Amino acid sequence: MSEDLHDLISAWLSADLSDERRAALLARLRDDADFRAAFVAEARMFAMLHAVQSPEPRWLAVQDELGLSDKSDAAFLNKISATIRSLPRPFVAAWWRPAAACAACAALGFAVLFFIKPHGSTPSVNTAENPAVVVRSDGVVWAHDTPQQPGVNEAVSTGALRLSGGRLTLACLNGVTLHIEGPADLTFVSAEHLVCRRGNVRALVSEGAQGFTIETPGAAIVDLGTEFGVKVDETGRSQVVVYQGQAEASLLAPDGSARHTQTLSAHQSVELDPQQNSIRNVPPRELLPAPDLQIPPLRLAADYAQHILSEKPLHYWRGPINNSIIEDATNNRENLAVSGSVHSSADGSIAFDVADAKQFLRMTGSWKPAGDFAIELWFASEAFHSSVLAVLQANTEPHGELSMLELTGRGRSAPSSLGRVRFLYRWPPGGSHGVNLYSGSLYQPYRWNHLVCQRHGAQIEMYLNGTSAGVTPLVGSESTTTCTLRIGRLSENLLTPNARQFQGRLAEMAVYDRALSAEQIRAHAAK
């Protein structure tokens, strides 16, 4: 394989290359038919291997990968089947004939889509097979027989996970954060079920993820809304300590049912000994310190604000907060009013730190989006959880949301949509209908993500980190109305259930009275 082809495939699979190298490879891909055909062959083989290794239902996974979230299209399977049948067979001379030109052009489009990633890629995974993402790795030494060795920002698969030493921090798609210290012998059954035969695990279970279970030899610990630790020694005995909330510790019968159970509250600890069939109270102690997870500073080019203003946004808000106001940097002067304990961070971003408090930003005036519009922002979320980034709530009858940008989490979405960004458009405004678009890839906790969601003609579009994350058609009869723009929370009412409070950092928020081009969005994300 030539160096150019190797670099192109590596970039297509998310490797980072310099701007100059990307430009040179894209130029060759456009101009060199033999090189283009060679790339098509490699990409096709990769796609076939990926397909045969994926579980049923494969068509849903393909739909996610392609960003086609309108699953109501009954012709979708037939379209994909027809496309695959139209491709030449592998390993025959016909593959290199001119008839492959259409497939080559399609591959060129996919290459450009996946290859130009100014701020790196986001994992595109099967959520049933990949229940977590690595967010931190400290001196991890993998056991020689472990089948997977994920790095930071890489997905963790179901199955065995073995550490000889070091510490690993995982963000599960259901909102659970796991801190693991080796030596450890674990098996991920699902995002809700971890088997620990040996090791030291600390679990922080967010709202909505209650029921998370760590199974140990002959025992199980079930979360009841808490932060707890489990340490399993080489004899199979387990020590459990609850740091906050409650958990249920059980000894298991041979059929897996609980035969002896004890509920633990904060600062209580027990030792589970299945060989002695005993649950014994022990003095509580910290089994594993909580990881110091920090959202890194947002580092943008010095001329980022000037670049955004040159694009003529309708409104543009950036920190700091002054007198409970974030000023509009445009001449339109519609400020954001701050409610709750929202505060400025050192890098100028806006921090939402308290998950159970009412915190949001609201535009002081109203906004009636044009037929086309765009909402742009940078966000960094603390863990995977269901939360609202921005919502356009109708001021006129009928009340309800006109549009919403949301991070999905357990309890609010189908399992296949966990860890995604959701863009919703509702007409007429309401609370139980609308057109949805889910990102084909995951957003990254504890990492800055650039997001643009926009209405563009007869469709809605999403771009995540400068790359198209999906597009879906509107019904065709959608209109618009005067709205209140709220950022960081679905509702201003403290008692509203499922208010979906955002927790993390937001920055560089802008709205436009038109759709942005793909080139503009890539340039913004690359700043």
LUMTI-495927 format. One record per residue (C-alpha): residue in one letter; x, y, z. Coordinates in steps of 0.05 Angstrom, whole numbers, padded with zeros to 5 digits, always signed. Last residue first. Layout:
% residues N
AXYZ;...
***
This chain:
% residues 527
K-00215+00564+00299;A-00227+00498+00262;A-00299+00493+00284;H-00314+00562+00255;A-00280+00545+00189;R-00317+00479+00184;I-00383+00516+00195;Q-00368+00568+00141;E-00349+00513+00091;A-00413+00474+00106;S-00453+00537+00091;L-00493+00572+00145;A-00569+00576+00145;R-00601+00644+00153;D-00626+00690+00207;Y-00566+00671+00250;V-00559+00655+00323;A-00495+00655+00364;M-00468+00625+00428;E-00392+00629+00439;A-00390+00586+00502;L-00425+00533+00543;R-00396+00493+00601;G-00422+00433+00642;Q-00488+00412+00670;F-00552+00425+00630;Q-00618+00419+00667;R-00666+00371+00633;A-00730+00399+00664;N-00754+00327+00669;P-00807+00346+00720;T-00821+00421+00726;L-00815+00442+00799;L-00762+00495+00787;N-00803+00527+00732;E-00760+00562+00680;S-00766+00502+00634;L-00722+00463+00584;R-00656+00486+00613;G-00587+00509+00589;I-00606+00565+00540;R-00673+00598+00531;L-00696+00634+00469;T-00767+00661+00475;C-00805+00654+00411;T-00845+00691+00358;T-00871+00642+00305;T-00849+00597+00249;S-00878+00554+00193;E-00875+00480+00178;S-00919+00452+00122;G-00866+00411+00087;V-00858+00351+00133;L-00786+00369+00145;P-00730+00329+00113;T-00672+00300+00153;V-00598+00317+00156;G-00542+00287+00198;A-00476+00298+00234;S-00442+00339+00180;T-00372+00353+00204;G-00345+00416+00236;N-00344+00389+00307;L-00417+00368+00302;Y-00459+00395+00244;M-00534+00386+00244;E-00585+00398+00189;I-00660+00409+00184;Q-00696+00403+00117;A-00743+00440+00069;G-00700+00502+00063;H-00643+00500+00113;R-00664+00498+00186;Q-00602+00497+00228;C-00563+00462+00283;V-00490+00481+00292;L-00447+00449+00346;H-00374+00453+00366;N-00354+00404+00421;W-00306+00417+00478;R-00286+00356+00518;Y-00306+00331+00587;P-00360+00288+00556;Q-00353+00275+00481;Y-00413+00278+00434;L-00430+00213+00400;S-00437+00202+00326;G-00496+00198+00277;S-00527+00259+00309;Y-00601+00254+00320;L-00653+00292+00278;N-00725+00295+00300;V-00787+00322+00267;G-00844+00342+00312;H-00894+00316+00363;S-00909+00314+00437;G-00895+00381+00470;G-00923+00436+00427;P-00907+00487+00373;P-00946+00476+00308;W-00899+00455+00280;R-00843+00424+00320;Y-00769+00421+00302;L-00722+00378+00343;F-00646+00372+00341;R-00618+00316+00384;V-00544+00307+00401;R-00526+00235+00416;G-00503+00198+00478;L-00562+00151+00478;S-00600+00146+00412;S-00599+00070+00404;P-00627+00062+00474;A-00689+00102+00455;S-00690+00170+00488;R-00711+00208+00550;G-00700+00158+00607;R-00626+00150+00595;G-00591+00208+00562;T-00595+00253+00501;L-00562+00321+00493;E-00614+00370+00468;L-00624+00426+00418;M-00697+00447+00414;S-00747+00478+00366;L-00817+00507+00367;E-00829+00486+00438;G-00895+00495+00472;H-00952+00545+00475;P-01006+00543+00423;E-01016+00601+00425;T-00963+00654+00425;N-00896+00661+00460;A-00868+00597+00429;Q-00808+00566+00464;L-00743+00562+00426;V-00698+00516+00466;A-00623+00512+00475;L-00573+00463+00506;V-00624+00419+00540;S-00601+00360+00582;S-00605+00285+00584;H-00540+00259+00612;F-00473+00233+00587;A-00418+00259+00633;E-00403+00332+00649;S-00418+00366+00583;A-00373+00412+00542;F-00409+00458+00494;W-00392+00507+00438;L-00449+00543+00404;E-00486+00556+00339;I-00561+00564+00324;A-00581+00572+00251;F-00641+00600+00215;D-00680+00591+00150;G-00753+00610+00146;A-00735+00667+00192;P-00736+00657+00267;K-00782+00702+00307;W-00741+00724+00367;S-00763+00756+00432;G-00727+00802+00479;T-00684+00792+00542;M-00655+00727+00514;R-00655+00676+00570;L-00598+00639+00604;F-00611+00581+00651;Q-00600+00551+00719;K-00652+00520+00765;A-00613+00476+00813;D-00606+00399+00816;A-00546+00394+00770;V-00505+00449+00801;D-00445+00471+00758;F-00471+00508+00697;A-00408+00546+00676;I-00405+00599+00620;S-00341+00603+00581;G-00293+00662+00588;D-00231+00620+00598;A-00231+00634+00673;S-00303+00610+00680;S-00363+00656+00685;H-00422+00638+00729;V-00491+00605+00727;S-00518+00600+00798;G-00590+00616+00780;S-00616+00660+00724;V-00573+00699+00675;A-00605+00748+00626;L-00578+00743+00555;N-00573+00809+00518;E-00608+00831+00455;R-00564+00887+00431;N-00575+00886+00356;N-00507+00917+00344;T-00473+00850+00354;A-00433+00829+00415;D-00496+00815+00456;E-00479+00824+00529;I-00483+00768+00579;I-00522+00796+00639;S-00525+00779+00713;N-00488+00843+00731;N-00431+00825+00683;I-00422+00754+00658;P-00359+00743+00617;G-00371+00715+00568;R-00396+00707+00497;W-00462+00722+00463;Y-00474+00733+00388;H-00540+00756+00358;L-00564+00763+00286;P-00498+00737+00261;K-00461+00779+00210;E-00406+00730+00187;S-00354+00783+00204;L-00377+00779+00276;I-00356+00705+00278;H-00287+00721+00251;Q-00278+00779+00299;A-00297+00733+00357;Y-00247+00680+00334;D-00189+00729+00324;A-00147+00704+00382;A-00158+00632+00359;L-00196+00588+00407;R-00176+00550+00469;L-00234+00528+00512;P-00203+00511+00580;P-00206+00437+00598;I-00268+00407+00632;Q-00242+00376+00696;L-00248+00306+00724;D-00211+00298+00789;P-00225+00224+00797;A-00258+00204+00863;P-00210+00170+00910;L-00214+00094+00915;L-00234+00052+00975;E-00251+00110+01019;R-00266+00081+01087;P-00327+00057+01124;P-00317+00013+01186;V-00343-00057+01172;N-00413-00088+01175;R-00413-00161+01156;I-00455-00194+01102;S-00444-00269+01108;N-00452-00333+01067;Q-00383-00356+01090;Q-00361-00370+01019;P-00403-00312+00993;D-00365-00261+01036;L-00394-00191+01027;E-00360-00139+01070;V-00402-00079+01090;S-00397-00003+01091;Q-00442+00055+01112;H-00423+00128+01101;A-00486+00143+01061;S-00540+00091+01066;L-00536+00016+01056;T-00593-00032+01043;Q-00578-00105+01062;T-00598-00167+01024;H-00590-00243+01034;R-00619-00293+00983;A-00617-00249+00920;S-00631-00290+00858;G-00575-00311+00812;D-00595-00385+00806;P-00537-00405+00852;A-00563-00358+00906;L-00535-00288+00909;L-00510-00247+00968;S-00539-00177+00963;A-00518-00104+00973;E-00570-00050+00960;A-00546+00021+00950;Q-00564+00089+00979;G-00547+00163+00973;Q-00475+00187+00979;Y-00408+00154+00995;V-00433+00083+01000;V-00379+00031+01016;V-00376-00040+00991;Q-00323-00092+01007;S-00323-00155+00965;R-00293-00224+00979;G-00272-00263+00918;T-00206-00288+00948;E-00164-00243+00902;D-00198-00181+00929;V-00260-00145+00904;K-00267-00071+00919;V-00333-00035+00908;G-00346+00039+00916;F-00410+00080+00918;E-00441+00144+00893;T-00517+00143+00896;G-00587+00135+00869;L-00610+00065+00888;D-00550+00030+00859;V-00550-00046+00860;I-00492-00085+00889;A-00487-00159+00872;A-00458-00221+00904;G-00431-00291+00891;P-00367-00266+00858;T-00382-00192+00843;E-00438-00160+00803;I-00440-00085+00797;T-00510-00060+00781;F-00538+00006+00756;G-00610+00010+00781;Q-00613+00085+00782;A-00591+00118+00717;G-00643+00173+00716;E-00605+00221+00761;S-00530+00207+00757;V-00494+00146+00784;L-00423+00157+00807;A-00387+00090+00811;R-00320+00074+00843;V-00287+00009+00824;N-00229-00030+00854;G-00210-00096+00823;R-00226-00170+00818;R-00284-00210+00790;C-00323-00147+00773;V-00384-00156+00728;L-00415-00091+00703;H-00489-00082+00687;E-00529-00020+00667;A-00486+00002+00607;S-00485-00071+00586;V-00450-00136+00603;F-00383-00102+00612;T-00336-00154+00641;L-00282-00137+00691;D-00215-00164+00717;A-00177-00109+00753;P-00106-00098+00776;G-00121-00043+00769;E-00162+00017+00790;I-00228+00035+00758;H-00268+00100+00760;L-00337+00093+00731;T-00385+00150+00712;V-00457+00130+00702;G-00500+00174+00656;N-00533+00119+00613;L-00479+00126+00559;C-00425+00106+00608;A-00368+00155+00620;L-00305+00115+00637;T-00245+00132+00681;L-00184+00086+00681;R-00131+00079+00734;G-00064+00043+00732;G-00047-00031+00737;S-00055-00100+00706;L-00121-00079+00675;R-00172-00126+00643;L-00235-00109+00604;A-00276-00168+00580;G-00341-00160+00541;T-00383-00101+00518;S-00341-00051+00481;V-00308+00012+00506;A-00308+00071+00458;E-00248+00116+00448;N-00241+00187+00475;V-00179+00168+00516;G-00151+00100+00495;P-00186+00033+00489;Q-00146-00032+00501;Q-00192-00089+00481;P-00187-00165+00481;T-00148-00167+00547;D-00098-00224+00547;H-00034-00183+00559;A-00066-00145+00616;W-00067-00071+00601;V-00024-00022+00639;V-00060+00043+00653;G-00016+00100+00678;D-00074+00148+00684;S-00128+00144+00631;R-00186+00193+00627;V-00251+00201+00588;V-00257+00130+00561;V-00326+00120+00528;A-00380+00072+00551;P-00435+00023+00531;N-00406+00003+00463;E-00443-00059+00436;A-00514-00034+00449;T-00494+00038+00432;N-00466+00019+00364;V-00412+00071+00355;S-00392+00134+00319;P-00338+00164+00363;T-00326+00238+00352;S-00271+00261+00305;G-00216+00313+00310;H-00222+00388+00312;P-00209+00403+00238;K-00244+00340+00213;I-00238+00338+00137;F-00233+00264+00124;F-00302+00239+00144;L-00344+00281+00096;V-00289+00289+00044;A-00279+00214+00043;F-00354+00202+00040;G-00360+00247-00021;L-00300+00214-00054;A-00330+00146-00040;A-00393+00168-00076;C-00351+00191-00135;A-00315+00125-00136;A-00380+00087-00134;C-00404+00127-00194;A-00338+00116-00231;A-00339+00040-00221;A-00368+00031-00291;P-00301+00056-00316;R-00272-00013-00302;W-00230-00028-00241;W-00281-00069-00204;A-00297-00108-00269;A-00231-00145-00261;V-00256-00184-00202;F-00233-00183-00129;P-00296-00151-00101;R-00362-00153-00138;P-00382-00088-00172;L-00431-00042-00135;S-00503-00039-00160;R-00525-00093-00111;I-00501-00049-00053;T-00541+00011-00079;A-00603-00030-00090;S-00599-00058-00020;I-00591+00011+00010;K-00651+00038-00028;N-00693-00023-00011;L-00677-00015+00062;F-00697+00058+00061;A-00762+00049+00023;A-00804+00047+00085;D-00781+00116+00105;S-00807+00122+00177;K-00737+00115+00206;D-00723+00189+00195;S-00655+00189+00230;L-00614+00184+00167;G-00546+00204+00196;L-00509+00154+00153;E-00481+00116+00213;D-00548+00117+00248;Q-00583+00088+00187;V-00529+00035+00180;A-00540+00016+00253;L-00615+00011+00241;W-00603-00033+00180;R-00559-00080+00220;P-00614-00102+00268;E-00577-00146+00285;P-00505-00147+00309;S-00445-00116+00273;Q-00386-00159+00252;V-00412-00171+00181;A-00424-00097+00171;H-00356-00073+00195;L-00320-00123+00150;M-00362-00102+00091;A-00349-00028+00105;F-00274-00039+00111;M-00273-00077+00044;R-00312-00021+00011;A-00264+00031+00038;E-00204-00008+00012;A-00234-00016-00057;V-00257+00056-00061;F-00187+00080-00041;A-00157+00040-00097;A-00208+00069-00146;R-00190+00139-00125;F-00116+00126-00134;D-00130+00098-00204;A-00173+00159-00221;D-00121+00210-00198;D-00149+00282-00198;R-00199+00286-00142;L-00165+00238-00094;R-00098+00270-00111;A-00125+00339-00091;L-00156+00310-00027;L-00088+00280-00009;A-00051+00345-00019;A-00103+00386+00020;R-00102+00337+00079;R-00025+00338+00080;E-00024+00415+00081;D-00076+00419+00136;S-00035+00371+00179;L-00062+00302+00193;D-00102+00273+00251;A-00127+00202+00246;S-00203+00193+00243;L-00214+00130+00202;W-00217+00171+00138;A-00150+00201+00160;S-00119+00132+00166;I-00148+00113+00098;L-00117+00175+00066;D-00050+00165+00101;H-00044+00092+00077;L-00065+00112+00006;D-00012+00167+00004;E+00042+00121+00033;S+00028+00069-00019;M+00000+00000+00000;
***
